[in-house]
Amino acid sequence: MDIRKIDDNLSVSPQIAVEDVAEIARLGFRTLVANRPDREEPGQPAMADIEAAATEHGLQWVYLPVASGNITDQNVDQFAPMIRDAEKPVLAFCRSGTRCTVLWALSSARDHGPEEVLSRARQAGYDITGLIPRLIQQANKH
């Protein structure tokens, strides 16, 4: 697993395996969020199997699939309250972790400046500078 901490409430990861869920729980995560659509690519673990493992290990499960390269304002509007209300800390995963980071960044831009959001993403290993116009747009919604 390649878990990358965004802040005290959220970490992101590329695709996890069913076998990773026990370790995720052992690491102290309380909520597991899937931002990847089921069957997005051949060979990807079934979300139902990951959900069952999450439940077995006492994790809150959230399935919020988002199409790669097509994150809408509606997706951001769903992600923001989900993260706010989830048991923390949260681990969100997708194919590479980028979608989760983008969802977090766009929702966080409403409460934090774009520079802070870019910095946190960069520290986690994600370059989202291409999102600057959308980050500013989201910041102006606040």
C-alpha positions as CSV (number, residue, x, y, z in Angstrom):
1,M,0.0,0.0,0.0
2,D,1.1,3.5,-0.7
3,I,-0.8,5.6,1.8
4,R,-0.2,9.4,1.6
5,K,-1.4,11.7,4.3
6,I,-3.1,14.9,3.1
7,D,-4.0,16.2,6.6
8,D,-4.9,14.8,10.0
9,N,-8.4,13.8,8.7
10,L,-7.6,12.4,5.3
11,S,-5.1,10.1,3.6
12,V,-5.3,8.8,0.1
13,S,-4.1,5.7,-1.7
14,P,-3.9,4.0,-5.0
15,Q,-6.2,1.0,-5.5
16,I,-6.1,-1.3,-2.4
17,A,-6.6,-5.0,-2.2
18,V,-9.1,-6.8,0.0
19,E,-6.1,-8.2,2.0
20,D,-5.0,-4.5,2.8
21,V,-8.2,-3.7,4.7
22,A,-7.0,-5.4,8.0
23,E,-3.8,-3.3,7.9
24,I,-5.8,-0.2,7.1
25,A,-7.9,-0.8,10.3
26,R,-4.8,-1.7,12.3
27,L,-3.3,1.7,11.2
28,G,-6.2,3.4,12.9
29,F,-8.3,4.5,10.0
30,R,-12.1,4.6,10.8
31,T,-13.6,5.2,7.4
32,L,-12.7,3.8,4.0
33,V,-13.9,5.7,0.9
34,A,-13.9,4.3,-2.6
35,N,-13.8,7.0,-5.3
36,R,-13.2,4.5,-8.1
37,P,-16.1,3.0,-10.0
38,D,-16.5,-0.8,-9.7
39,R,-15.2,-2.6,-12.8
40,E,-13.4,0.5,-14.0
41,E,-10.6,-1.8,-15.4
42,P,-10.2,-5.6,-15.7
43,G,-8.6,-7.3,-12.6
44,Q,-9.6,-4.6,-10.2
45,P,-10.9,-5.9,-6.9
46,A,-14.7,-5.9,-6.6
47,M,-16.0,-3.1,-4.4
48,A,-18.4,-5.5,-2.7
49,D,-15.4,-7.6,-1.5
50,I,-13.6,-4.5,-0.2
51,E,-16.8,-3.3,1.5
52,A,-17.3,-6.7,3.2
53,A,-13.7,-6.6,4.5
54,A,-14.2,-3.0,5.7
55,T,-17.3,-4.1,7.6
56,E,-15.6,-7.1,9.0
57,H,-12.8,-4.9,10.4
58,G,-15.1,-2.2,11.8
59,L,-14.6,0.4,9.2
60,Q,-17.2,2.8,8.0
61,W,-17.6,2.2,4.2
62,V,-18.4,5.0,1.7
63,Y,-18.8,4.3,-2.0
64,L,-18.6,7.5,-3.9
65,P,-17.5,6.6,-7.5
66,V,-16.2,9.3,-9.7
67,A,-15.2,9.0,-13.4
68,S,-11.5,9.5,-14.0
69,G,-10.8,12.9,-15.5
70,N,-14.4,14.0,-15.1
71,I,-14.9,15.4,-11.5
72,T,-18.0,17.5,-11.5
73,D,-19.0,20.2,-9.0
74,Q,-21.7,17.7,-7.9
75,N,-19.0,15.2,-7.0
76,V,-17.3,17.9,-4.9
77,D,-20.6,18.8,-3.3
78,Q,-21.0,15.1,-2.3
79,F,-17.4,14.7,-1.1
80,A,-17.2,17.7,1.2
81,P,-20.0,16.8,3.7
82,M,-19.0,13.1,3.5
83,I,-15.5,13.9,4.7
84,R,-16.8,16.4,7.3
85,D,-19.2,13.8,8.8
86,A,-17.1,10.7,8.4
87,E,-15.4,9.0,11.4
88,K,-11.8,10.1,11.2
89,P,-9.2,9.5,10.1
90,V,-10.4,8.6,6.6
91,L,-8.6,6.7,3.9
92,A,-9.9,7.4,0.4
93,F,-8.7,5.4,-2.6
94,C,-9.0,5.3,-6.4
95,R,-6.7,4.0,-9.2
96,S,-3.8,6.2,-8.3
97,G,-5.0,8.4,-5.4
98,T,-5.2,11.5,-7.7
99,R,-9.0,11.5,-8.0
100,C,-9.3,11.4,-4.2
101,T,-6.8,14.3,-3.9
102,V,-8.6,16.4,-6.5
103,L,-11.9,15.8,-4.7
104,W,-10.3,16.9,-1.4
105,A,-8.6,19.9,-3.0
106,L,-11.7,21.2,-4.7
107,S,-13.8,20.8,-1.6
108,S,-11.1,22.2,0.7
109,A,-10.5,25.3,-1.5
110,R,-13.8,26.6,-0.2
111,D,-12.3,26.9,3.3
112,H,-8.6,27.2,2.6
113,G,-6.6,29.2,0.1
114,P,-5.6,27.6,-3.1
115,E,-1.9,27.9,-2.2
116,E,-2.4,25.9,1.0
117,V,-4.4,23.2,-0.9
118,L,-1.7,23.0,-3.6
119,S,1.0,22.7,-0.9
120,R,-0.7,19.9,1.0
121,A,-1.3,18.0,-2.3
122,R,2.3,18.5,-3.3
123,Q,3.6,17.2,0.1
124,A,1.5,14.1,-0.5
125,G,3.2,13.7,-4.0
126,Y,0.4,15.0,-6.2
127,D,0.9,17.9,-8.6
128,I,-2.5,19.5,-9.1
129,T,-1.3,22.9,-10.4
130,G,-3.5,22.3,-13.4
131,L,-6.5,22.8,-11.1
132,I,-5.7,26.3,-10.1
133,P,-8.6,27.9,-12.1
134,R,-11.1,25.4,-10.5
135,L,-9.5,25.9,-7.1
136,I,-10.0,29.7,-7.4
137,Q,-13.6,29.1,-8.6
138,Q,-14.3,26.8,-5.6
139,A,-12.7,29.3,-3.2
140,N,-15.0,32.0,-4.6
141,K,-18.1,29.9,-3.6
142,H,-17.2,30.3,0.0
